[in-house]
C-alpha cells in the first residue's frame, strides 16, 4: 500500500504511473523496482512524464489501465465522471457546486437578522469578519469544483476541511442559544446553520466524485518514511498545539473608575460555558487534530495541504475575530452596567489579549508554514535513467511479471491532453485490463461569554 507502483496508462511497449512521490515510465512486463525514467510528483513532473511517454509510445495504443476505452485523447467519455464504481454524468459536480452556492446564499442572508438575541452578525465586527471568511472560502470551493479536473479535488478538500471544523463552532453557537436564559437564537442563527449544512453536503458530494478510470476504494493515506517522519511530527505537534491553545481564555478586560480602582477580568475559557457549548468547543479541537493527522498522511502531499488549509482557515478566523474585538471599545452592558451608571462612576473599560492567545497564534503560524511547505514541497531527487529499447535488460515484455508485489491502478483521463495526474487507486495484484472497471461565528461561545458578563 505504501511503496507499490501504481500504473495508470499503458501502451504497446511502455507504461506510465506513480511510485513513492515520483512519476515514472516502465516497460510493459518489466520489474517495477526501478523506472526507466522518473520525474518528481508535481504537476510539472506529470506534464513532463506524459510528454515523454507519448513521444516514445506508438500513437493510438495508449489506454487507461483496466479500461477498454478509446485511446487517450478521444472525445468519448470526456464529460463523464464516476462515483464508486458506476458512471454518472458530469452534472454531479454541478450539483455539488450548486449546493455550495445555496449554502453561501443562506449564509449571506443569515448575516442580517438577529443571531444570538436581537443583535445580528452584521452589527458586530468581531462576528461578521470570520463569517465573511467562511463564505469566501466556500465560494472559492464552488468555483474550483465547477472548473473540474484536478481543481475539483482541490475545491472538495478545501470545503470539506472548512465544513468539518466549523461544525463545532456552529454547534457551540446553537448550544449557547439553547442554554440562554435571557437570549435565544434568532433567524440569523437558523439561516447560517442551514447554510453550513448545504455547504457541507456540497463538499462531501464533490469529494465522492471520482474521475473516469477510477475504480475500487481510494487509498489516499500513507505512513511517513525516512526524511518525511520529521516534518510529519512537526505538523502534528503544531496542530495539537492549536487545538490545545483554543481552550484557555483569550480575552482580558481592564475596568478603571474615576477614583483609581482597577479590576481585570478574563473571558473566553472554552470550559467555562454551558454543557452544549463546551461540547461544541471540544468537537472543534478533536476534529482539527484528526484533520491535521490525516492531512499530514495524505498522498499526494499537495492534496493534504489543501485539506489542512481548509481546517486551518476557521482557526485563523478565530484569531482575527479576537484581534478585532481587542481593538474595539467594550460596552459596559457586557458587564451588566448601563451606560448611565458607567458615566456616573467615570468607568472606562479597555480590552486586551491573554498570553494564551499569543501562544495559540504561535502554533497557528507553525501550522500555516507547514501547510505552505506541503503545498510546495522540495522536489524529489530524480534518479537518472534512460529509456531502453523494448526487450532490453534480459526481460521479454511478453513474459509474466516476475515481481508479484506490484499493483496496477487506474487514474483520471480528464484533461485537455487526455490525461491528468492520477489519483492513488489500487487493484488486486497482477490484475490485467479486463474491460470492466473493477461556528460558524468566530466570537461563538468565546465572545458570547463577554455578552453574558
N, C-alpha and C positions, 0 to 999 in steps of 0.2 A: 504493500500500500504506500510506503514512504519512498522507496528507491526504484520503483519499477519504471520502465519506459512506456509511455503512452503514445501509440501510433495513431495518427489522426487521418492521414491521407496516404494512398498507395497508388503507384503507377506500375508500368510493366517491369521496371528494373529497380526503382528506388521507392522508399517510403519516408515520410516526414512525421515528426511527433515531438513530444516533450520528455525530457529527462528531469533530473533533480535541478531545477532552476536554470534550465537551458532548453533551447530548441535544437534539434539535430536531424540529420539525414542519414539513413541506413540503407544498405542493400536489402532487398527482399530476401527473407530467409536467413540472413547472416546473423551471427550472435549480436546481442544488443549491449554488450559490455562497453563498447566504445563506438561512438558515431563516426561516420566518415568525415563529417564537418559539423560544427556546433556554433551556436550563437547565444548570447545572453537572453534570459526570459524577460524581454521587454517588447513593447510594440514595434520598436525599430528592429530588434532582433528577429521577430517573427516575419517582418516585411522582407528583411534580407534573406532569411531562410527560405521563404516562399518563392522569392525571385530566383534564387539559386536552384531550388527544386524544379521549378517549371522550365528552367533553362537546360537542365540535363535530362529531364524525363521526356519520353516520347509524347508528343501532343495528342490530346484526346483520350489518353489512357488513365488519367488521374480521377479517382473516385474516393469519396469518404469511406473510411473503413467500416464495414458492417452494413453498408447500404448498396443496393444495386440500382443506383440512381444514374441520371445522365452525368457525363463528365463535368468536372468543376468548370464554372463559367457559363453553364447552360442557364437559360432563363427559367427553366422549370423549377418550381418549388422555392423560388426566391422569397415569396411572400407568405411562407408557411412556417409556423412555429410549432413546437411540441411541448406538452406538459406531461411529465412522467414518460409514458411510452406511446401516447396517442397523439396524432397530428391534430392541430387546431388552427384556425385562421389567425393571421397576424392581428386581427381585431382584438385579441385578448390584451395586447399591450395598450390598445386604445382604451379598453375598459379600465385597465389599471390606472392609466393617466387621468381618465375621467373621474374616477373615484377620488384621486388626489385633488383634482380641480374642485370637486364638490366640497371636499373637506376644507380646502383653503377658503372657499367662498363662505362656508359656515363659520370658519374661524374669524374671518374679517367681520362678519355680521355680529359675532359674539363680543367684539371689542366695545360696543357702544351701549347695550343695555346693562343693567346692574349685574355685577359678577358675584361678589360676596357683599350682601347688603345692597344699599342703594347706589353705591359708587361703582362706576363702570371701569373697565380696564383702561379705556382711553383717557380717563380723568386722572390716572396715576402713572406717572412716568416710569417708576420702577417696575410697574406691572406690564405696561404696554410694550416696552422695549424687548423683553425676551419673547413675548408672543409674536411680535413682528419678525424676530429672527427665525422662530419656528416656521412661520408661514412662508417666509422667503425660501428656506431650505426645502420645504415640501414642494413649493412651486418649481424650484430647480430640479428636484427629483422627477416631477411630472414631465418636464421638458426633456430630460435625459431619456426617460422611458419612451417617449414618443419618437425620439431620434433613432431608437433601435440599435441593433448591433451590440458592440461591447458597451456602448453608453447605457443600454437598457439595464445591464447588470450593475453598472455604477449607480444609476438612479435608484434601483431597487434596494441595494445595500445601504445607500445613504438614507433613504426614507425609513428603512427597517431599523437602523440603529437609532435614529431620532425618535421614532414612534415607540420603541421599546423603553427608552429611558423616560420619555415624557409621560408614559402611562402612570408611573408612580407620582409624578408631580400633579397630574390632574386628579388622581385618586386622593392625594392629600388635600387638595382644594375642596373636593366633594366631601371628604370627611370633616373638614372644618365647617362647611355649611351645615352638614347634618348635626354636628355636635354643638353648633352655635346656639346660645340662649337668647341673644338679642339680635343676631343677624342670621340670615339664611341665604341659600343660593338663589340667584336671580336668573333671568333668561340668558344673560351673558354666559354663565357657567354651563347651562344646558347646551347652548349653541356651540360653545368651544369644545365641550366633551364630544358632541356628535361630530364636529369637525375632526377631532383626533381619531375617532372611530373610523371615519371614511378614509382618512389618510393612511391609517394603519392597514386597513383592508386593501387599499390600492398598492401599498408597498409589498405586502405579502403576496398578492396576486402577481405582481411583476417579478418577484423573486422566484416564483414557481415556474415561470416561463423558461423553457429550455430551447436552445437553438436547434435547427434542423441537424440531424445527425447525432443528437444526444440520446443516450439510451441508458437504462438502468438507473441506479441511485448515485447521485454525485458524492464524491469523497473529497471535500474541499480542505480538510484539516490534515496537517502533517506535523509530527513531533519535530522540534528543532534538533539539529545535529551540528557538531563541530563549532564553527565560529558563530552560528546562529543562537547558541544557547545563551551567551552573554546578553545580547540585545533582547532576547525573549524575556529574560529575568528582569531587566531594567524596565521594559514596557509594562509587565505585570505589576511590578512594585509601584510604578508611577500611577497606574490605575487604581490599585488598592489604596494608595495614599490619598488620591482624590476622593474615593468613596468614604474613607475614614474621616477625612477632614471636613466632609459635608455635614457631619452630625453636630459638632460643637456650635456654640453661639458665635455669630459673626458681628452682630450689631451692638454698639455701645452708645449710650446716651448720657450726656452730662447736663444736669439741671442746676442752674445758678439763680439765687434770689438776690434781691436788691440789698439784703443785709449781709451778703457774702457767703451764705450757706451753699455748699456744693454737694451734690449727690450724683453718683454714677450707677447706671443700671445696664445690664446686658439683655439681649433678646435674640431669639432665633435658634435656641437649642432644639435639635430635632426630637429629643425625647421628652421635652417639657411641653407636651401637647396632648390633646385627646387621643384615645387609642387608635382611631381610624387614621388620623393624621400621622401618627408615629408609624403605622403600617405602611402608609404611602411613602414616607421617607426611607424606610427600610427597603422597600421594593426598589426605589431608585438606586440605593447603594449596592444591593445584591445584583440587580440587572446590569449595572455598569461594570461591576467586577467580572461578571460572566462574559459580557461582550468584549471586554479588553482581552481576556484569555483567548476567546475564540478568534478575535482579530489577529492576535499575535501568532496563532497557529494556522491561519488561513493561507491557502495557496490558490492562485498566485498571490504573492505578498501584497501587490498593489491593491487587490480587492479587499484584503484585510485592512489596509489603510483607509479605504473608503468606509467600511463598516465602523472602524474606530473613530473616524471623523464624525459620522452620524451620531455616535454615542457621546462624543466629547462636546459637540456643539451646544446641547442644552446645559451641560455643566458650565461651559464658558458663559452662557447667557445668565446663569445664576450669579456668577461673579460680576458681570456687567450690571445686573439689577442691584446688587449690593452697593456697587460704586455709585450708581445713580442716586440711590436712596441716601447714602452718606453725604453726597454733595448737595442735598436739599436741606430745607429747614423743617424739622419735625413739628407737627401740630401738637399743641398742648392737649387736644382732645384725645390723643393716643394714650395719654396717661390719666384720663378721667378728670382733666382740668379744663374748664371753659376758658375761652379767650379773655373774658372779662376778669376772671379770677387771676389769670396769668398776668394781665396788665396791672391789676391792683397789687400783686405781690412783686412786681418787677421781675417776673420769672423769664428766664431765657433758656432755651434748650438747643444744644448742639449735638450733632451725630458724628460717629466715628466707626472704626472697624477694629475688631479684636485681633490679637496675634494669630488666632486660629484661621482667620480669613486669609492672611498673608501666607501661612503655611499651605493652605488649600491652593492658592494661586501658584505657589512654587511647584507643587505636584502637577497642577494643571498645565503649566508651561512645559514641564518634562514630558507630559503625555502628548502635547501638541507637537513638540520636537520629534518624539518617537513616531508620530503619525506621518510627519513630513519625511522622515528617514525611510519609513516603509513605502511611501508613495514614490520616492525617488531613490531606491536602494543602489549601492555601488554595483556597477556591472560585474557579473561573474567572469572570472578568467576563462577565456575560451582556449581549449586545447587545440593547437594547430593540427590540422589533418587535411588530407587531400582526397577528393573523390576518386576512387579507383574504378577501373572498368569492371563490368559485370563478370562474375566468375573468378575474379582475382582473390587472393588470400586463401586459396585451398578450400573454398566453400562454394559449392554449386548452389545457386539461388533457388533451384527447384527441390533441393533436399529438405527434409524436415528440419525445423529449428532445433539445434542441439541444446538450446537454453530454455528448458521448460518453465523457468521462473518469470518469463516476460509476460506482459499483459497488453493486449491490444485494446485500444479505446476508440472513441468517436468524438467528433468535435463539430463546431459550428461551421456551416458553409455559407453563412450570410455575410457577404461583403461585396463591394463593387468588383473586387478581383476574384471573387469566388471563394475566398477563404478568410476566416478571421482567426485570431489566436484561440486555440482550442480550450474548452473547459476541461477540467480534470475529471474524466469519466473512465470507468474500467469495465471490462467484460471478462468472462472466465478465461483462464489461461489456455493459450493455444487456440482460441476461437478464430475461425476464419470467416470472411464475409459470407453470409448465408442468404442475403436477400431480404432479411427481416430485421427490423430494429429490435435487437434484443429488448408634569404640571402644566400642567401646562403653564402655569404662571410662575415667573421667577420669584416673585415675592412669596407665593404659595403659603405653606404653613409657616415658613420662616418669618416673612414680613407680617403675616397675619397676627403673630404674637404682638407686634407693635400696636396694631389696632385694638387688640384686647387689653393692652396695658401690661 
